[in-house]
Amino acid sequence: MKHFSEDTWEFIQDDRFIQWVLHPDAANAAYWEQWIAAHPHRQDAIEKAKAMVLSLSKVQQPAVDGALLEEVYAVLDKHMMEEQPAMKAAPQVLTAAVKTNFRYRWISAAAAVVAGMVMVSIYLKKNNKPLVAAKIESYIEKDQVIRTNKTPDNQVAYLTDGSTVVLKAGASIQHTTFLQHPKREVYLKGDAFFDIAKDARRPFFVYTPKVAICVLGTSFNVTEEKGGNLTIMVKTGKISVYDLADNKQHGYIVTPNHKIRFNARTAVFVADSLNIADAQNIPAAVNIPPFTFENTPVTAIFDALETAYSIKIHADVNVFGKCMVTTTMTNETFENKLKIICAAINATYKISGGQVYITGKPCS
């Protein structure tokens, strides 16, 4: 058997596996411990995959030998030669195609980092561009936002794409700061109501400890019960749901006014129509108040956006302290809001390292 087998490669491509190795928590640790216990014959592949992922994250690991490097390249070549399938609209079965672009960059990064260990620089054969560790970067803490509702009341979390999430008490979400990848991805713990902005080019994924939810633009409620059971109720649009432990990712379509319940013990989905009690439990459409400012210091506006989106905005008060703005903003994305404000004060903005930097001249 090859040292770097297809069995090992399967784990290295698995988003959930990478999240567990790089950022373990109680939920993903419990899942993988249970999975390993049920598949003891794959322990060796698991350990090799973990070593590779840790190497990619720049955690100190023993040097990777030349034979392993050659096998990485061989598998990489195989994947690069395969035609990348397009994602079908409203699929009944979610295939690996929905993860192709996101993982493809990470596969390329794997070869790049290993090559760096032996001081070799290579380029992608198809487009001659340097290999970029895009996949691994999505798990670096500096590019992640964790938002937790520590109050007893519902709390609205604004996302930069125009989506909103109502976090119930104790719930939390984690995501890349600007949802900048081909897939908009949010990791959820607890109960929440999602109202997702439509973007046909970039599907939106919600990951719970055991279930993934794929949407294009819709609103739905997620309730997590003790023992890992999950109930998802769809208010508008439609979603596709699948069990993360299902390698074939058989999807289940849920349409408006329907719900689906996942039994964590049996890994079985059961779908049904919403009853009156269910409908009453789905939150009403979130009434997002507009960002309305009347002759307001622009630094105060930036503070309001910083609080709403959990994104640090750097604006020098010595430069912009006298700039006053009157505006109303509603459903614009975060960046469009920045453009509106910057246009009003003749300033520019730059996004770097998950933060925003405002530059310009003082107002007279």
C-alpha positions in Angstrom: 0.0 0.0 0.0 1.3 3.5 -0.8 2.6 5.6 2.1 0.3 8.4 1.0 -2.8 6.4 -0.1 -6.2 7.4 -1.5 -7.5 6.6 1.9 -5.3 9.3 3.5 -6.1 11.7 0.7 -9.8 11.4 1.5 -9.3 12.8 5.0 -7.0 15.6 3.7 -9.8 16.8 1.5 -12.4 16.8 4.3 -13.2 20.2 5.6 -14.6 18.8 8.9 -11.4 16.8 9.4 -9.2 19.8 8.9 -11.3 21.9 11.3 -10.9 19.1 14.0 -7.2 18.8 13.6 -6.4 22.6 13.6 -9.1 23.8 15.9 -10.5 20.9 18.0 -13.5 21.6 20.2 -15.9 19.4 22.2 -18.2 18.8 19.3 -15.8 17.8 16.6 -13.6 15.9 19.0 -16.6 13.8 20.1 -17.6 13.2 16.5 -14.2 12.0 15.3 -13.6 9.9 18.4 -16.9 8.1 17.7 -16.0 7.8 14.0 -12.5 6.3 14.7 -14.0 3.9 17.2 -16.4 2.7 14.5 -13.6 2.4 11.9 -10.5 1.2 13.7 -9.0 -0.2 10.4 -8.6 3.4 9.2 -6.5 4.6 12.2 -3.3 4.6 10.2 -4.8 6.8 7.4 -6.1 9.1 10.0 -2.7 9.6 11.7 -1.0 10.2 8.4 -3.6 12.7 7.3 -3.3 14.5 10.7 0.4 14.8 10.3 0.0 16.4 6.8 -2.6 18.9 8.0 -0.5 19.9 10.9 2.5 20.4 8.6 0.4 22.6 6.4 -0.6 24.7 9.4 3.1 25.3 10.2 3.0 23.3 13.4 6.3 21.7 14.0 6.3 18.2 12.7 8.9 15.6 11.6 10.3 16.2 8.1 8.3 14.7 5.3 10.3 12.2 3.3 10.9 12.2 -0.5 8.6 9.2 -1.1 5.7 11.0 0.5 6.4 14.1 -1.5 6.3 12.1 -4.8 3.0 10.6 -3.8 1.5 14.0 -3.0 2.5 15.2 -6.5 1.1 12.0 -8.1 -2.3 12.4 -6.4 -2.3 16.2 -7.1 -1.6 15.5 -10.8 -4.5 13.0 -10.9 -6.9 15.6 -9.4 -5.7 18.4 -11.7 -6.3 16.3 -14.8 -9.9 15.5 -13.8 -12.6 17.7 -15.3 -14.2 19.9 -12.6 -18.0 19.3 -12.6 -20.4 22.1 -12.2 -22.9 22.2 -9.3 -26.3 21.3 -10.5 -29.2 23.5 -9.5 -31.3 22.2 -6.6 -29.6 18.8 -6.5 -31.3 15.8 -4.9 -27.9 14.4 -4.1 -25.1 16.7 -3.0 -22.0 15.4 -4.7 -18.4 16.3 -4.1 -18.8 19.0 -6.8 -20.0 21.5 -4.2 -16.6 21.3 -2.6 -14.4 21.2 -5.7 -13.2 24.8 -5.9 -12.7 25.2 -2.2 -10.7 22.0 -1.9 -8.9 22.3 -5.1 -7.0 25.3 -3.9 -6.2 23.5 -0.7 -5.0 20.4 -2.5 -2.6 22.7 -4.4 -1.5 24.2 -1.1 -0.6 20.8 0.2 1.9 20.2 -2.5 3.3 23.7 -2.2 3.9 23.5 1.5 5.5 20.0 1.3 7.7 21.3 -1.6 8.8 24.2 0.6 10.0 21.8 3.2 12.6 20.5 0.7 13.2 24.0 -0.8 11.5 23.3 -4.1 9.3 26.0 -5.7 6.6 24.7 -8.1 3.8 26.2 -10.1 0.3 25.0 -11.1 0.6 23.2 -14.4 -2.7 24.5 -15.7 -2.4 28.2 -15.3 1.3 28.7 -14.2 0.3 30.6 -11.0 2.0 30.2 -7.7 0.4 27.7 -5.4 -1.5 29.5 -2.6 -2.5 28.0 0.7 -6.1 29.3 0.4 -7.6 26.3 2.1 -5.5 26.4 5.2 -5.8 30.2 5.5 -9.5 29.8 6.0 -8.8 28.1 9.3 -6.2 30.6 10.6 -7.6 32.4 13.7 -6.8 35.9 12.5 -9.2 35.4 9.6 -12.0 34.0 11.7 -14.8 35.8 13.5 -16.6 34.1 16.4 -19.8 35.7 17.6 -21.6 34.4 20.7 -24.9 35.6 22.2 -24.1 35.8 25.9 -27.5 37.4 26.7 -30.9 35.8 27.4 -32.5 37.7 24.5 -32.2 37.0 20.8 -29.3 38.9 19.1 -28.8 39.9 15.5 -25.5 39.2 13.8 -24.9 41.0 10.5 -22.9 39.3 7.8 -20.9 41.2 5.2 -22.9 39.7 2.3 -26.2 41.2 3.5 -27.3 38.1 5.3 -28.5 38.2 8.9 -28.5 35.6 11.7 -30.6 35.8 14.8 -28.7 34.0 17.5 -30.7 32.5 20.4 -29.4 32.6 23.9 -26.0 30.8 24.1 -25.7 30.3 20.4 -22.6 31.1 18.4 -21.4 31.3 14.8 -17.9 31.2 13.4 -16.9 32.3 9.9 -14.2 34.0 7.8 -14.4 37.7 8.3 -15.7 38.7 4.9 -17.1 35.4 3.7 -14.6 35.8 0.9 -14.3 32.2 -0.4 -16.3 30.6 -3.3 -18.6 29.2 -0.7 -20.0 31.3 2.1 -19.6 29.1 5.2 -20.8 29.5 8.8 -20.2 27.1 11.6 -23.2 27.1 14.1 -23.5 25.9 17.7 -26.9 26.3 19.3 -30.2 27.7 17.9 -30.4 30.4 15.3 -32.6 31.8 12.5 -30.9 32.5 9.2 -32.1 35.0 6.6 -29.6 34.5 3.7 -28.9 37.1 1.0 -29.2 35.6 -2.5 -26.0 35.0 -4.4 -26.3 32.3 -7.1 -22.6 32.3 -7.7 -21.7 31.5 -4.1 -23.9 29.1 -2.2 -24.3 29.5 1.6 -23.4 26.6 3.9 -24.3 26.2 7.5 -22.4 23.5 9.4 -23.6 22.1 12.7 -21.7 19.3 14.5 -23.4 16.6 12.4 -25.4 18.2 9.6 -24.6 20.5 6.7 -27.2 22.8 5.2 -26.8 24.2 1.7 -28.8 27.3 0.5 -28.7 29.9 -2.2 -31.1 32.4 -0.6 -33.7 31.6 2.0 -34.8 31.8 5.6 -34.9 28.9 8.0 -34.6 28.1 11.7 -32.2 25.6 13.2 -32.8 24.1 16.6 -30.2 21.9 18.3 -31.4 19.5 21.0 -29.6 17.5 23.6 -27.8 14.5 22.2 -27.1 16.2 18.9 -30.6 15.9 17.4 -31.4 18.7 15.0 -34.6 20.2 13.6 -34.6 22.6 10.6 -37.7 24.5 9.6 -37.8 26.3 6.3 -39.8 29.5 6.1 -38.9 30.7 2.6 -36.8 29.4 -0.3 -35.4 25.8 -0.1 -32.4 24.1 1.3 -30.5 20.9 0.9 -29.4 19.0 4.0 -27.0 16.1 4.4 -25.3 14.1 7.1 -21.6 15.1 7.4 -20.7 11.5 8.2 -22.2 10.4 4.8 -19.2 10.3 2.4 -21.6 10.2 -0.5 -23.4 13.3 0.8 -27.0 12.2 -0.1 -29.0 15.4 0.1 -32.5 15.9 1.2 -34.4 18.9 -0.2 -36.6 20.9 2.2 -39.1 23.4 0.8 -41.1 26.2 2.5 -43.4 25.3 5.3 -41.7 22.0 5.8 -39.2 20.7 8.4 -36.7 17.9 8.7 -35.4 16.3 11.8 -32.1 14.6 12.2 -31.7 11.8 14.8 -28.0 11.9 15.8 -28.1 8.4 17.3 -29.5 6.6 14.2 -28.3 9.2 11.6 -31.8 9.2 10.1 -33.6 12.2 8.6 -37.4 12.5 8.9 -39.3 15.2 6.9 -42.7 16.6 7.7 -44.9 19.6 7.1 -45.0 22.4 9.6 -47.9 22.3 12.1 -49.4 25.3 13.8 -47.0 25.0 16.7 -44.0 24.8 14.4 -45.1 27.9 12.5 -45.4 29.9 15.7 -41.9 28.8 16.8 -40.3 30.2 13.6 -39.3 33.8 14.3 -41.0 36.5 12.3 -39.0 38.1 9.6 -36.2 40.0 11.2 -37.0 43.7 11.3 -33.5 45.0 10.7 -33.5 48.7 11.6 -31.8 50.9 9.0 -28.5 52.5 9.7 -29.8 56.1 9.9 -27.5 58.9 10.7 -28.3 62.7 10.8 -25.3 65.0 10.8 -23.3 62.3 12.7 -19.5 62.2 13.1 -18.2 59.7 10.7 -16.1 58.1 13.4 -19.3 57.3 15.2 -20.7 55.7 12.1 -17.6 53.6 11.7 -18.0 52.5 15.4 -21.6 51.5 14.7 -20.6 49.4 11.7 -17.7 47.9 13.7 -20.1 46.8 16.4 -22.8 45.4 14.0 -20.4 43.4 11.9 -17.7 42.5 14.5 -15.0 43.9 12.1 -12.3 46.3 13.3 -12.4 49.6 11.4 -9.4 51.9 11.7 -10.2 55.6 11.2 -7.9 58.2 12.7 -10.0 60.6 14.8 -7.4 63.3 14.2 -8.1 63.1 10.5 -11.8 62.4 10.4 -13.0 63.8 13.7 -14.7 66.8 12.1 -16.3 64.9 9.2 -20.1 64.8 9.6 -22.4 62.6 7.5 -26.2 62.3 7.0 -27.3 59.0 5.4 -29.6 56.0 5.6 -28.4 52.5 4.7 -30.6 49.4 4.8 -29.9 46.2 2.9 -26.5 47.1 1.4 -23.6 44.7 1.9 -20.9 45.8 4.3 -18.6 46.9 1.5 -21.3 48.9 -0.2 -21.9 50.7 3.1 -18.2 51.5 3.3 -18.3 52.9 -0.2 -21.3 55.1 0.6 -19.6 56.5 3.7 -16.2 57.0 2.1 -17.7 58.7 -0.9 -19.4 61.2 1.4 -16.1 62.2 3.0 -13.9 61.7 0.0 -12.0 58.9 1.6 -10.9 55.4 0.6 -10.8 52.1 2.4 -8.6 49.1 2.3 -9.3 45.6 3.7 -6.3 43.8 5.1 -5.9 41.0 7.6 -9.7 40.9 8.3 -9.7 44.6 9.2 -10.6 47.8 7.5 -8.3 50.9 7.1 -9.8 54.3 6.2 -7.5 56.9 4.6 -8.2 60.4 3.4 -7.9 64.1 4.2 -9.4 66.1 7.1 -12.8 67.7 6.6 -12.9 71.5 6.6 
